[in-house]
Structures are given as structure tokens and as C-alpha cells.
Amino acid sequence: TLLGDACHPMLPFLAQGANSAIEDGMVLTNCLKAHGRDVPAALAAYEAARRERTARLQKGSAANTDLFHNPVLADGKGAGKFVTENWAPD
């Protein structure tokens, strides 16, 4: 099976890449413990358990590309307006 960036590489715009690999390791460990010697069942459970969350993280990271690499940010006037409209004040 695969885990971490090998199965769900992410753009670096959500700070979840390393965290996802750690989560993968924990979930895989728990699945292997729960299914004993039935490794195929453990791997299927691991994949099912991780699919939705990692897909959501990948999509969120990709969406942040528009926020952090928007061409409007290159212009001083446009940047201030863009930041005010898209980013929380804090």
C-alpha cells in the first residue's frame, strides 16, 4: 500500500502534507491491528478510511493556489483590495 505523498501528494498551501503522512501511519497501524492476519481487509479499510479526508485536503490546498499566487497580488493597489476581500483581518 501507499501512504503520504506517494498516494496523495499535495501542493504546499494548506500545511497538511506531513500531517497527512502521520495520520496515514496511525490509521494504517490501527487497521492492521483491527484486521489481524487479514492484510487485504486491513488495506481496504485503510484506503476507505483515508480517501475522503485526503481528497478534501488536496482540493483545499489546490484552491489556496488562487489565494497565494493570484496575479492581482503583484499590483500594490489591487493587492490591498484582494487581501481585504479574501483574507481574514487576523
PyMOL Python script that loads the backbone (N, CA, C, O; Angstrom):
from pymol import cmd

cmd.read_pdbstr("""\
ATOM      1  N   THR A   1       0.846  -1.190   0.000  1.00  0.00           N
ATOM      2  CA  THR A   1       0.000   0.000   0.000  1.00  0.00           C
ATOM      3  C   THR A   1       0.878   1.235   0.000  1.00  0.00           C
ATOM      4  O   THR A   1       2.093   1.146   0.177  1.00  0.00           O
ATOM      5  N   LEU A   2       0.269   2.366  -0.195  1.00  0.00           N
ATOM      6  CA  LEU A   2       0.994   3.632  -0.209  1.00  0.00           C
ATOM      7  C   LEU A   2       0.463   4.532   0.897  1.00  0.00           C
ATOM      8  O   LEU A   2      -0.670   4.385   1.357  1.00  0.00           O
ATOM      9  N   LEU A   3       1.305   5.462   1.309  1.00  0.00           N
ATOM     10  CA  LEU A   3       0.852   6.479   2.254  1.00  0.00           C
ATOM     11  C   LEU A   3       1.639   7.752   2.026  1.00  0.00           C
ATOM     12  O   LEU A   3       2.637   7.751   1.304  1.00  0.00           O
ATOM     13  N   GLY A   4       1.190   8.847   2.643  1.00  0.00           N
ATOM     14  CA  GLY A   4       1.867  10.129   2.488  1.00  0.00           C
ATOM     15  C   GLY A   4       1.820  10.637   1.057  1.00  0.00           C
ATOM     16  O   GLY A   4       0.863  10.381   0.326  1.00  0.00           O
ATOM     17  N   ASP A   5       2.862  11.358   0.666  1.00  0.00           N
ATOM     18  CA  ASP A   5       2.914  11.954  -0.669  1.00  0.00           C
ATOM     19  C   ASP A   5       2.901  10.916  -1.794  1.00  0.00           C
ATOM     20  O   ASP A   5       2.566  11.242  -2.933  1.00  0.00           O
ATOM     21  N   ALA A   6       3.254   9.698  -1.489  1.00  0.00           N
ATOM     22  CA  ALA A   6       3.241   8.655  -2.519  1.00  0.00           C
ATOM     23  C   ALA A   6       1.823   8.370  -3.012  1.00  0.00           C
ATOM     24  O   ALA A   6       1.639   7.964  -4.159  1.00  0.00           O
ATOM     25  N   CYS A   7       0.823   8.579  -2.159  1.00  0.00           N
ATOM     26  CA  CYS A   7      -0.552   8.299  -2.605  1.00  0.00           C
ATOM     27  C   CYS A   7      -1.425   9.541  -2.692  1.00  0.00           C
ATOM     28  O   CYS A   7      -2.445   9.515  -3.380  1.00  0.00           O
ATOM     29  N   HIS A   8      -1.066  10.610  -2.028  1.00  0.00           N
ATOM     30  CA  HIS A   8      -1.839  11.848  -2.149  1.00  0.00           C
ATOM     31  C   HIS A   8      -0.922  13.064  -1.984  1.00  0.00           C
ATOM     32  O   HIS A   8      -0.966  13.756  -0.967  1.00  0.00           O
ATOM     33  N   PRO A   9      -0.095  13.309  -2.999  1.00  0.00           N
ATOM     34  CA  PRO A   9       0.780  14.486  -2.936  1.00  0.00           C
ATOM     35  C   PRO A   9      -0.047  15.764  -2.919  1.00  0.00           C
ATOM     36  O   PRO A   9      -1.086  15.857  -3.573  1.00  0.00           O
ATOM     37  N   MET A  10       0.425  16.736  -2.170  1.00  0.00           N
ATOM     38  CA  MET A  10      -0.320  17.992  -2.024  1.00  0.00           C
ATOM     39  C   MET A  10       0.554  19.183  -2.343  1.00  0.00           C
ATOM     40  O   MET A  10       1.766  19.171  -2.131  1.00  0.00           O
ATOM     41  N   LEU A  11      -0.084  20.197  -2.851  1.00  0.00           N
ATOM     42  CA  LEU A  11       0.599  21.476  -3.005  1.00  0.00           C
ATOM     43  C   LEU A  11       0.836  22.037  -1.606  1.00  0.00           C
ATOM     44  O   LEU A  11       0.075  21.725  -0.689  1.00  0.00           O
ATOM     45  N   PRO A  12       1.864  22.851  -1.419  1.00  0.00           N
ATOM     46  CA  PRO A  12       2.228  23.299  -0.073  1.00  0.00           C
ATOM     47  C   PRO A  12       1.438  24.519   0.419  1.00  0.00           C
ATOM     48  O   PRO A  12       2.018  25.419   1.027  1.00  0.00           O
ATOM     49  N   PHE A  13       0.135  24.561   0.167  1.00  0.00           N
ATOM     50  CA  PHE A  13      -0.646  25.746   0.502  1.00  0.00           C
ATOM     51  C   PHE A  13      -1.705  25.487   1.555  1.00  0.00           C
ATOM     52  O   PHE A  13      -2.646  26.269   1.682  1.00  0.00           O
ATOM     53  N   LEU A  14      -1.575  24.411   2.309  1.00  0.00           N
ATOM     54  CA  LEU A  14      -2.507  24.132   3.394  1.00  0.00           C
ATOM     55  C   LEU A  14      -1.765  23.565   4.603  1.00  0.00           C
ATOM     56  O   LEU A  14      -2.366  23.327   5.651  1.00  0.00           O
ATOM     57  N   ALA A  15      -0.466  23.353   4.454  1.00  0.00           N
ATOM     58  CA  ALA A  15       0.388  22.846   5.533  1.00  0.00           C
ATOM     59  C   ALA A  15      -0.131  21.528   6.096  1.00  0.00           C
ATOM     60  O   ALA A  15      -0.178  21.351   7.313  1.00  0.00           O
ATOM     61  N   GLN A  16      -0.524  20.598   5.215  1.00  0.00           N
ATOM     62  CA  GLN A  16      -1.069  19.323   5.678  1.00  0.00           C
ATOM     63  C   GLN A  16      -0.330  18.103   5.131  1.00  0.00           C
ATOM     64  O   GLN A  16      -0.711  16.974   5.440  1.00  0.00           O
ATOM     65  N   GLY A  17       0.700  18.299   4.340  1.00  0.00           N
ATOM     66  CA  GLY A  17       1.395  17.168   3.738  1.00  0.00           C
ATOM     67  C   GLY A  17       2.009  16.224   4.757  1.00  0.00           C
ATOM     68  O   GLY A  17       1.713  15.029   4.745  1.00  0.00           O
ATOM     69  N   ALA A  18       2.851  16.729   5.631  1.00  0.00           N
ATOM     70  CA  ALA A  18       3.487  15.880   6.645  1.00  0.00           C
ATOM     71  C   ALA A  18       2.458  15.338   7.626  1.00  0.00           C
ATOM     72  O   ALA A  18       2.528  14.181   8.038  1.00  0.00           O
ATOM     73  N   ASN A  19       1.506  16.180   7.994  1.00  0.00           N
ATOM     74  CA  ASN A  19       0.455  15.747   8.909  1.00  0.00           C
ATOM     75  C   ASN A  19      -0.330  14.574   8.319  1.00  0.00           C
ATOM     76  O   ASN A  19      -0.678  13.633   9.032  1.00  0.00           O
ATOM     77  N   SER A  20      -0.603  14.636   7.031  1.00  0.00           N
ATOM     78  CA  SER A  20      -1.341  13.552   6.378  1.00  0.00           C
ATOM     79  C   SER A  20      -0.555  12.246   6.425  1.00  0.00           C
ATOM     80  O   SER A  20      -1.134  11.179   6.628  1.00  0.00           O
ATOM     81  N   ALA A  21       0.746  12.324   6.240  1.00  0.00           N
ATOM     82  CA  ALA A  21       1.574  11.117   6.302  1.00  0.00           C
ATOM     83  C   ALA A  21       1.537  10.510   7.701  1.00  0.00           C
ATOM     84  O   ALA A  21       1.488   9.289   7.851  1.00  0.00           O
ATOM     85  N   ILE A  22       1.560  11.361   8.719  1.00  0.00           N
ATOM     86  CA  ILE A  22       1.484  10.866  10.101  1.00  0.00           C
ATOM     87  C   ILE A  22       0.119  10.227  10.350  1.00  0.00           C
ATOM     88  O   ILE A  22       0.029   9.150  10.939  1.00  0.00           O
ATOM     89  N   GLU A  23      -0.940  10.896   9.896  1.00  0.00           N
ATOM     90  CA  GLU A  23      -2.284  10.324  10.031  1.00  0.00           C
ATOM     91  C   GLU A  23      -2.373   8.992   9.304  1.00  0.00           C
ATOM     92  O   GLU A  23      -2.936   8.031   9.830  1.00  0.00           O
ATOM     93  N   ASP A  24      -1.822   8.930   8.099  1.00  0.00           N
ATOM     94  CA  ASP A  24      -1.835   7.680   7.338  1.00  0.00           C
ATOM     95  C   ASP A  24      -1.204   6.552   8.147  1.00  0.00           C
ATOM     96  O   ASP A  24      -1.756   5.454   8.229  1.00  0.00           O
ATOM     97  N   GLY A  25      -0.057   6.823   8.738  1.00  0.00           N
ATOM     98  CA  GLY A  25       0.637   5.806   9.526  1.00  0.00           C
ATOM     99  C   GLY A  25      -0.192   5.318  10.698  1.00  0.00           C
ATOM    100  O   GLY A  25      -0.232   4.121  10.983  1.00  0.00           O
ATOM    101  N   MET A  26      -0.851   6.241  11.375  1.00  0.00           N
ATOM    102  CA  MET A  26      -1.697   5.862  12.513  1.00  0.00           C
ATOM    103  C   MET A  26      -2.901   5.037  12.064  1.00  0.00           C
ATOM    104  O   MET A  26      -3.223   4.011  12.662  1.00  0.00           O
ATOM    105  N   VAL A  27      -3.564   5.505  10.993  1.00  0.00           N
ATOM    106  CA  VAL A  27      -4.742   4.779  10.512  1.00  0.00           C
ATOM    107  C   VAL A  27      -4.340   3.396   9.998  1.00  0.00           C
ATOM    108  O   VAL A  27      -5.034   2.415  10.263  1.00  0.00           O
ATOM    109  N   LEU A  28      -3.236   3.310   9.273  1.00  0.00           N
ATOM    110  CA  LEU A  28      -2.775   2.014   8.773  1.00  0.00           C
ATOM    111  C   LEU A  28      -2.460   1.071   9.929  1.00  0.00           C
ATOM    112  O   LEU A  28      -2.831  -0.102   9.891  1.00  0.00           O
ATOM    113  N   THR A  29      -1.790   1.568  10.939  1.00  0.00           N
ATOM    114  CA  THR A  29      -1.483   0.758  12.115  1.00  0.00           C
ATOM    115  C   THR A  29      -2.755   0.233  12.766  1.00  0.00           C
ATOM    116  O   THR A  29      -2.851  -0.949  13.094  1.00  0.00           O
ATOM    117  N   ASN A  30      -3.729   1.115  12.952  1.00  0.00           N
ATOM    118  CA  ASN A  30      -4.991   0.708  13.578  1.00  0.00           C
ATOM    119  C   ASN A  30      -5.738  -0.311  12.731  1.00  0.00           C
ATOM    120  O   ASN A  30      -6.332  -1.247  13.266  1.00  0.00           O
ATOM    121  N   CYS A  31      -5.714  -0.138  11.424  1.00  0.00           N
ATOM    122  CA  CYS A  31      -6.384  -1.092  10.535  1.00  0.00           C
ATOM    123  C   CYS A  31      -5.706  -2.460  10.578  1.00  0.00           C
ATOM    124  O   CYS A  31      -6.379  -3.491  10.599  1.00  0.00           O
ATOM    125  N   LEU A  32      -4.381  -2.467  10.590  1.00  0.00           N
ATOM    126  CA  LEU A  32      -3.660  -3.738  10.668  1.00  0.00           C
ATOM    127  C   LEU A  32      -3.932  -4.441  11.992  1.00  0.00           C
ATOM    128  O   LEU A  32      -4.087  -5.662  12.025  1.00  0.00           O
ATOM    129  N   LYS A  33      -3.992  -3.687  13.071  1.00  0.00           N
ATOM    130  CA  LYS A  33      -4.314  -4.276  14.378  1.00  0.00           C
ATOM    131  C   LYS A  33      -5.734  -4.836  14.380  1.00  0.00           C
ATOM    132  O   LYS A  33      -5.971  -5.936  14.878  1.00  0.00           O
ATOM    133  N   ALA A  34      -6.669  -4.085  13.828  1.00  0.00           N
ATOM    134  CA  ALA A  34      -8.076  -4.483  13.858  1.00  0.00           C
ATOM    135  C   ALA A  34      -8.364  -5.717  13.011  1.00  0.00           C
ATOM    136  O   ALA A  34      -9.247  -6.507  13.347  1.00  0.00           O
ATOM    137  N   HIS A  35      -7.627  -5.889  11.917  1.00  0.00           N
ATOM    138  CA  HIS A  35      -7.908  -6.991  10.995  1.00  0.00           C
ATOM    139  C   HIS A  35      -6.960  -8.173  11.140  1.00  0.00           C
ATOM    140  O   HIS A  35      -7.053  -9.140  10.384  1.00  0.00           O
ATOM    141  N   GLY A  36      -6.062  -8.102  12.092  1.00  0.00           N
ATOM    142  CA  GLY A  36      -5.173  -9.240  12.356  1.00  0.00           C
ATOM    143  C   GLY A  36      -4.413  -9.688  11.133  1.00  0.00           C
ATOM    144  O   GLY A  36      -3.730  -8.894  10.487  1.00  0.00           O
ATOM    145  N   ARG A  37      -4.533 -10.961  10.816  1.00  0.00           N
ATOM    146  CA  ARG A  37      -3.777 -11.542   9.695  1.00  0.00           C
ATOM    147  C   ARG A  37      -4.436 -11.294   8.339  1.00  0.00           C
ATOM    148  O   ARG A  37      -3.869 -11.658   7.309  1.00  0.00           O
ATOM    149  N   ASP A  38      -5.606 -10.691   8.319  1.00  0.00           N
ATOM    150  CA  ASP A  38      -6.295 -10.416   7.056  1.00  0.00           C
ATOM    151  C   ASP A  38      -5.789  -9.081   6.490  1.00  0.00           C
ATOM    152  O   ASP A  38      -6.466  -8.055   6.563  1.00  0.00           O
ATOM    153  N   VAL A  39      -4.592  -9.133   5.933  1.00  0.00           N
ATOM    154  CA  VAL A  39      -3.942  -7.923   5.425  1.00  0.00           C
ATOM    155  C   VAL A  39      -4.739  -7.261   4.302  1.00  0.00           C
ATOM    156  O   VAL A  39      -4.872  -6.038   4.310  1.00  0.00           O
ATOM    157  N   PRO A  40      -5.278  -8.012   3.334  1.00  0.00           N
ATOM    158  CA  PRO A  40      -6.080  -7.347   2.304  1.00  0.00           C
ATOM    159  C   PRO A  40      -7.264  -6.559   2.882  1.00  0.00           C
ATOM    160  O   PRO A  40      -7.566  -5.464   2.408  1.00  0.00           O
ATOM    161  N   ALA A  41      -7.924  -7.104   3.887  1.00  0.00           N
ATOM    162  CA  ALA A  41      -9.044  -6.389   4.514  1.00  0.00           C
ATOM    163  C   ALA A  41      -8.542  -5.145   5.246  1.00  0.00           C
ATOM    164  O   ALA A  41      -9.193  -4.101   5.217  1.00  0.00           O
ATOM    165  N   ALA A  42      -7.394  -5.255   5.897  1.00  0.00           N
ATOM    166  CA  ALA A  42      -6.824  -4.107   6.604  1.00  0.00           C
ATOM    167  C   ALA A  42      -6.465  -2.996   5.625  1.00  0.00           C
ATOM    168  O   ALA A  42      -6.717  -1.820   5.891  1.00  0.00           O
ATOM    169  N   LEU A  43      -5.879  -3.369   4.496  1.00  0.00           N
ATOM    170  CA  LEU A  43      -5.502  -2.359   3.499  1.00  0.00           C
ATOM    171  C   LEU A  43      -6.726  -1.721   2.863  1.00  0.00           C
ATOM    172  O   LEU A  43      -6.724  -0.522   2.581  1.00  0.00           O
ATOM    173  N   ALA A  44      -7.761  -2.502   2.635  1.00  0.00           N
ATOM    174  CA  ALA A  44      -9.006  -1.947   2.090  1.00  0.00           C
ATOM    175  C   ALA A  44      -9.640  -0.984   3.087  1.00  0.00           C
ATOM    176  O   ALA A  44     -10.148   0.068   2.700  1.00  0.00           O
ATOM    177  N   ALA A  45      -9.612  -1.335   4.355  1.00  0.00           N
ATOM    178  CA  ALA A  45     -10.168  -0.458   5.391  1.00  0.00           C
ATOM    179  C   ALA A  45      -9.360   0.828   5.492  1.00  0.00           C
ATOM    180  O   ALA A  45      -9.924   1.912   5.641  1.00  0.00           O
ATOM    181  N   TYR A  46      -8.048   0.707   5.411  1.00  0.00           N
ATOM    182  CA  TYR A  46      -7.174   1.886   5.444  1.00  0.00           C
ATOM    183  C   TYR A  46      -7.498   2.829   4.285  1.00  0.00           C
ATOM    184  O   TYR A  46      -7.660   4.033   4.484  1.00  0.00           O
ATOM    185  N   GLU A  47      -7.591   2.279   3.087  1.00  0.00           N
ATOM    186  CA  GLU A  47      -7.886   3.111   1.916  1.00  0.00           C
ATOM    187  C   GLU A  47      -9.243   3.798   2.066  1.00  0.00           C
ATOM    188  O   GLU A  47      -9.380   4.990   1.793  1.00  0.00           O
ATOM    189  N   ALA A  48     -10.227   3.043   2.495  1.00  0.00           N
ATOM    190  CA  ALA A  48     -11.573   3.617   2.662  1.00  0.00           C
ATOM    191  C   ALA A  48     -11.585   4.709   3.731  1.00  0.00           C
ATOM    192  O   ALA A  48     -12.267   5.723   3.587  1.00  0.00           O
ATOM    193  N   ALA A  49     -10.831   4.493   4.794  1.00  0.00           N
ATOM    194  CA  ALA A  49     -10.813   5.455   5.900  1.00  0.00           C
ATOM    195  C   ALA A  49     -10.134   6.771   5.518  1.00  0.00           C
ATOM    196  O   ALA A  49     -10.482   7.823   6.055  1.00  0.00           O
ATOM    197  N   ARG A  50      -9.186   6.722   4.614  1.00  0.00           N
ATOM    198  CA  ARG A  50      -8.394   7.912   4.289  1.00  0.00           C
ATOM    199  C   ARG A  50      -8.856   8.655   3.047  1.00  0.00           C
ATOM    200  O   ARG A  50      -8.493   9.817   2.865  1.00  0.00           O
ATOM    201  N   ARG A  51      -9.636   8.031   2.200  1.00  0.00           N
ATOM    202  CA  ARG A  51      -9.974   8.613   0.900  1.00  0.00           C
ATOM    203  C   ARG A  51     -10.637   9.990   1.009  1.00  0.00           C
ATOM    204  O   ARG A  51     -10.169  10.936   0.376  1.00  0.00           O
ATOM    205  N   GLU A  52     -11.691  10.127   1.776  1.00  0.00           N
ATOM    206  CA  GLU A  52     -12.442  11.390   1.826  1.00  0.00           C
ATOM    207  C   GLU A  52     -11.602  12.531   2.405  1.00  0.00           C
ATOM    208  O   GLU A  52     -11.553  13.618   1.829  1.00  0.00           O
ATOM    209  N   ARG A  53     -10.947  12.290   3.532  1.00  0.00           N
ATOM    210  CA  ARG A  53     -10.171  13.363   4.169  1.00  0.00           C
ATOM    211  C   ARG A  53      -9.014  13.832   3.292  1.00  0.00           C
ATOM    212  O   ARG A  53      -8.808  15.035   3.127  1.00  0.00           O
ATOM    213  N   THR A  54      -8.263  12.897   2.733  1.00  0.00           N
ATOM    214  CA  THR A  54      -7.111  13.316   1.936  1.00  0.00           C
ATOM    215  C   THR A  54      -7.550  14.006   0.644  1.00  0.00           C
ATOM    216  O   THR A  54      -6.877  14.922   0.172  1.00  0.00           O
ATOM    217  N   ALA A  55      -8.664  13.574   0.078  1.00  0.00           N
ATOM    218  CA  ALA A  55      -9.186  14.256  -1.116  1.00  0.00           C
ATOM    219  C   ALA A  55      -9.588  15.687  -0.771  1.00  0.00           C
ATOM    220  O   ALA A  55      -9.329  16.612  -1.541  1.00  0.00           O
ATOM    221  N   ARG A  56     -10.214  15.864   0.378  1.00  0.00           N
ATOM    222  CA  ARG A  56     -10.621  17.202   0.820  1.00  0.00           C
ATOM    223  C   ARG A  56      -9.392  18.095   1.053  1.00  0.00           C
ATOM    224  O   ARG A  56      -9.401  19.273   0.695  1.00  0.00           O
ATOM    225  N   LEU A  57      -8.349  17.533   1.647  1.00  0.00           N
ATOM    226  CA  LEU A  57      -7.127  18.308   1.873  1.00  0.00           C
ATOM    227  C   LEU A  57      -6.446  18.683   0.564  1.00  0.00           C
ATOM    228  O   LEU A  57      -5.977  19.810   0.408  1.00  0.00           O
ATOM    229  N   GLN A  58      -6.390  17.750  -0.372  1.00  0.00           N
ATOM    230  CA  GLN A  58      -5.790  18.050  -1.674  1.00  0.00           C
ATOM    231  C   GLN A  58      -6.551  19.168  -2.381  1.00  0.00           C
ATOM    232  O   GLN A  58      -5.945  20.085  -2.935  1.00  0.00           O
ATOM    233  N   LYS A  59      -7.867  19.090  -2.361  1.00  0.00           N
ATOM    234  CA  LYS A  59      -8.681  20.122  -3.013  1.00  0.00           C
ATOM    235  C   LYS A  59      -8.499  21.478  -2.320  1.00  0.00           C
ATOM    236  O   LYS A  59      -8.398  22.506  -2.990  1.00  0.00           O
ATOM    237  N   GLY A  60      -8.457  21.484  -1.001  1.00  0.00           N
ATOM    238  CA  GLY A  60      -8.263  22.734  -0.267  1.00  0.00           C
ATOM    239  C   GLY A  60      -6.912  23.354  -0.549  1.00  0.00           C
ATOM    240  O   GLY A  60      -6.799  24.571  -0.700  1.00  0.00           O
ATOM    241  N   SER A  61      -5.899  22.531  -0.619  1.00  0.00           N
ATOM    242  CA  SER A  61      -4.556  23.027  -0.912  1.00  0.00           C
ATOM    243  C   SER A  61      -4.500  23.606  -2.322  1.00  0.00           C
ATOM    244  O   SER A  61      -3.915  24.668  -2.536  1.00  0.00           O
ATOM    245  N   ALA A  62      -5.099  22.918  -3.272  1.00  0.00           N
ATOM    246  CA  ALA A  62      -5.116  23.415  -4.647  1.00  0.00           C
ATOM    247  C   ALA A  62      -5.893  24.725  -4.744  1.00  0.00           C
ATOM    248  O   ALA A  62      -5.498  25.627  -5.482  1.00  0.00           O
ATOM    249  N   ALA A  63      -6.986  24.831  -4.009  1.00  0.00           N
ATOM    250  CA  ALA A  63      -7.790  26.055  -4.034  1.00  0.00           C
ATOM    251  C   ALA A  63      -7.006  27.245  -3.479  1.00  0.00           C
ATOM    252  O   ALA A  63      -7.201  28.378  -3.918  1.00  0.00           O
ATOM    253  N   ASN A  64      -6.128  26.990  -2.522  1.00  0.00           N
ATOM    254  CA  ASN A  64      -5.328  28.079  -1.956  1.00  0.00           C
ATOM    255  C   ASN A  64      -4.315  28.641  -2.943  1.00  0.00           C
ATOM    256  O   ASN A  64      -3.779  29.727  -2.725  1.00  0.00           O
ATOM    257  N   THR A  65      -4.049  27.927  -4.012  1.00  0.00           N
ATOM    258  CA  THR A  65      -3.150  28.440  -5.050  1.00  0.00           C
ATOM    259  C   THR A  65      -3.669  29.777  -5.559  1.00  0.00           C
ATOM    260  O   THR A  65      -2.893  30.708  -5.771  1.00  0.00           O
ATOM    261  N   ASP A  66      -4.980  29.872  -5.755  1.00  0.00           N
ATOM    262  CA  ASP A  66      -5.583  31.118  -6.247  1.00  0.00           C
ATOM    263  C   ASP A  66      -5.424  32.266  -5.257  1.00  0.00           C
ATOM    264  O   ASP A  66      -5.330  33.428  -5.653  1.00  0.00           O
ATOM    265  N   LEU A  67      -5.396  31.936  -3.969  1.00  0.00           N
ATOM    266  CA  LEU A  67      -5.226  32.986  -2.956  1.00  0.00           C
ATOM    267  C   LEU A  67      -3.778  33.448  -2.841  1.00  0.00           C
ATOM    268  O   LEU A  67      -3.513  34.644  -2.715  1.00  0.00           O
ATOM    269  N   PHE A  68      -2.854  32.516  -2.883  1.00  0.00           N
ATOM    270  CA  PHE A  68      -1.459  32.845  -2.618  1.00  0.00           C
ATOM    271  C   PHE A  68      -0.651  33.203  -3.863  1.00  0.00           C
ATOM    272  O   PHE A  68       0.420  33.799  -3.758  1.00  0.00           O
ATOM    273  N   HIS A  69      -1.154  32.847  -5.024  1.00  0.00           N
ATOM    274  CA  HIS A  69      -0.432  33.124  -6.263  1.00  0.00           C
ATOM    275  C   HIS A  69      -1.314  33.844  -7.272  1.00  0.00           C
ATOM    276  O   HIS A  69      -1.199  33.625  -8.478  1.00  0.00           O
ATOM    277  N   ASN A  70      -2.177  34.684  -6.782  1.00  0.00           N
ATOM    278  CA  ASN A  70      -3.069  35.444  -7.648  1.00  0.00           C
ATOM    279  C   ASN A  70      -2.297  36.594  -8.268  1.00  0.00           C
ATOM    280  O   ASN A  70      -1.611  37.317  -7.545  1.00  0.00           O
ATOM    281  N   PRO A  71      -2.379  36.791  -9.568  1.00  0.00           N
ATOM    282  CA  PRO A  71      -1.649  37.871 -10.232  1.00  0.00           C
ATOM    283  C   PRO A  71      -2.007  39.258  -9.699  1.00  0.00           C
ATOM    284  O   PRO A  71      -1.202  40.183  -9.806  1.00  0.00           O
ATOM    285  N   VAL A  72      -3.178  39.411  -9.137  1.00  0.00           N
ATOM    286  CA  VAL A  72      -3.596  40.696  -8.574  1.00  0.00           C
ATOM    287  C   VAL A  72      -2.653  41.130  -7.454  1.00  0.00           C
ATOM    288  O   VAL A  72      -2.470  42.324  -7.219  1.00  0.00           O
ATOM    289  N   LEU A  73      -2.056  40.160  -6.766  1.00  0.00           N
ATOM    290  CA  LEU A  73      -1.169  40.476  -5.645  1.00  0.00           C
ATOM    291  C   LEU A  73       0.117  41.172  -6.087  1.00  0.00           C
ATOM    292  O   LEU A  73       0.814  41.756  -5.257  1.00  0.00           O
ATOM    293  N   ALA A  74       0.438  41.121  -7.362  1.00  0.00           N
ATOM    294  CA  ALA A  74       1.642  41.780  -7.872  1.00  0.00           C
ATOM    295  C   ALA A  74       1.462  43.292  -7.975  1.00  0.00           C
ATOM    296  O   ALA A  74       2.445  44.028  -8.057  1.00  0.00           O
ATOM    297  N   ASP A  75       0.233  43.753  -7.971  1.00  0.00           N
ATOM    298  CA  ASP A  75      -0.065  45.175  -8.073  1.00  0.00           C
ATOM    299  C   ASP A  75      -0.429  45.711  -6.687  1.00  0.00           C
ATOM    300  O   ASP A  75      -1.336  45.190  -6.039  1.00  0.00           O
ATOM    301  N   GLY A  76       0.267  46.737  -6.239  1.00  0.00           N
ATOM    302  CA  GLY A  76       0.041  47.287  -4.903  1.00  0.00           C
ATOM    303  C   GLY A  76      -1.392  47.673  -4.625  1.00  0.00           C
ATOM    304  O   GLY A  76      -1.927  47.340  -3.567  1.00  0.00           O
ATOM    305  N   LYS A  77      -2.021  48.362  -5.545  1.00  0.00           N
ATOM    306  CA  LYS A  77      -3.406  48.780  -5.343  1.00  0.00           C
ATOM    307  C   LYS A  77      -4.358  47.582  -5.327  1.00  0.00           C
ATOM    308  O   LYS A  77      -5.218  47.462  -4.455  1.00  0.00           O
ATOM    309  N   GLY A  78      -4.185  46.727  -6.286  1.00  0.00           N
ATOM    310  CA  GLY A  78      -5.060  45.553  -6.369  1.00  0.00           C
ATOM    311  C   GLY A  78      -4.835  44.587  -5.224  1.00  0.00           C
ATOM    312  O   GLY A  78      -5.766  43.912  -4.786  1.00  0.00           O
ATOM    313  N   ALA A  79      -3.591  44.516  -4.732  1.00  0.00           N
ATOM    314  CA  ALA A  79      -3.271  43.578  -3.654  1.00  0.00           C
ATOM    315  C   ALA A  79      -4.025  43.928  -2.379  1.00  0.00           C
ATOM    316  O   ALA A  79      -4.584  43.047  -1.726  1.00  0.00           O
ATOM    317  N   GLY A  80      -4.042  45.195  -2.024  1.00  0.00           N
ATOM    318  CA  GLY A  80      -4.746  45.603  -0.801  1.00  0.00           C
ATOM    319  C   GLY A  80      -6.216  45.244  -0.847  1.00  0.00           C
ATOM    320  O   GLY A  80      -6.770  44.738   0.129  1.00  0.00           O
ATOM    321  N   LYS A  81      -6.835  45.500  -1.962  1.00  0.00           N
ATOM    322  CA  LYS A  81      -8.259  45.190  -2.128  1.00  0.00           C
ATOM    323  C   LYS A  81      -8.486  43.678  -2.080  1.00  0.00           C
ATOM    324  O   LYS A  81      -9.420  43.205  -1.432  1.00  0.00           O
ATOM    325  N   PHE A  82      -7.626  42.928  -2.769  1.00  0.00           N
ATOM    326  CA  PHE A  82      -7.750  41.474  -2.800  1.00  0.00           C
ATOM    327  C   PHE A  82      -7.612  40.884  -1.396  1.00  0.00           C
ATOM    328  O   PHE A  82      -8.394  40.020  -0.999  1.00  0.00           O
ATOM    329  N   VAL A  83      -6.624  41.351  -0.658  1.00  0.00           N
ATOM    330  CA  VAL A  83      -6.400  40.840   0.695  1.00  0.00           C
ATOM    331  C   VAL A  83      -7.596  41.173   1.590  1.00  0.00           C
ATOM    332  O   VAL A  83      -8.058  40.320   2.348  1.00  0.00           O
ATOM    333  N   THR A  84      -8.087  42.384   1.509  1.00  0.00           N
ATOM    334  CA  THR A  84      -9.247  42.788   2.314  1.00  0.00           C
ATOM    335  C   THR A  84     -10.463  41.918   2.004  1.00  0.00           C
ATOM    336  O   THR A  84     -11.202  41.537   2.912  1.00  0.00           O
ATOM    337  N   GLU A  85     -10.668  41.611   0.751  1.00  0.00           N
ATOM    338  CA  GLU A  85     -11.842  40.824   0.346  1.00  0.00           C
ATOM    339  C   GLU A  85     -11.711  39.324   0.607  1.00  0.00           C
ATOM    340  O   GLU A  85     -12.717  38.641   0.803  1.00  0.00           O
ATOM    341  N   ASN A  86     -10.490  38.809   0.612  1.00  0.00           N
ATOM    342  CA  ASN A  86     -10.323  37.363   0.651  1.00  0.00           C
ATOM    343  C   ASN A  86      -9.701  36.790   1.915  1.00  0.00           C
ATOM    344  O   ASN A  86      -9.850  35.596   2.173  1.00  0.00           O
ATOM    345  N   TRP A  87      -9.022  37.584   2.698  1.00  0.00           N
ATOM    346  CA  TRP A  87      -8.340  37.064   3.870  1.00  0.00           C
ATOM    347  C   TRP A  87      -8.924  37.682   5.133  1.00  0.00           C
ATOM    348  O   TRP A  87      -9.316  38.849   5.143  1.00  0.00           O
ATOM    349  N   ALA A  88      -8.974  36.901   6.179  1.00  0.00           N
ATOM    350  CA  ALA A  88      -9.483  37.383   7.467  1.00  0.00           C
ATOM    351  C   ALA A  88      -8.520  38.431   8.018  1.00  0.00           C
ATOM    352  O   ALA A  88      -7.310  38.312   7.830  1.00  0.00           O
ATOM    353  N   PRO A  89      -9.037  39.450   8.694  1.00  0.00           N
ATOM    354  CA  PRO A  89      -8.184  40.521   9.219  1.00  0.00           C
ATOM    355  C   PRO A  89      -7.060  40.034  10.129  1.00  0.00           C
ATOM    356  O   PRO A  89      -5.978  40.621  10.138  1.00  0.00           O
ATOM    357  N   ASP A  90      -7.297  38.983  10.882  1.00  0.00           N
ATOM    358  CA  ASP A  90      -6.255  38.488  11.790  1.00  0.00           C
ATOM    359  C   ASP A  90      -5.244  37.665  11.051  1.00  0.00           C
ATOM    360  O   ASP A  90      -4.294  37.167  11.654  1.00  0.00           O
TER     361      ASP A  90
END
""", "prot")
cmd.dss("prot")
cmd.show_as("cartoon", "prot")
cmd.util.cbc("prot")
cmd.orient("prot")
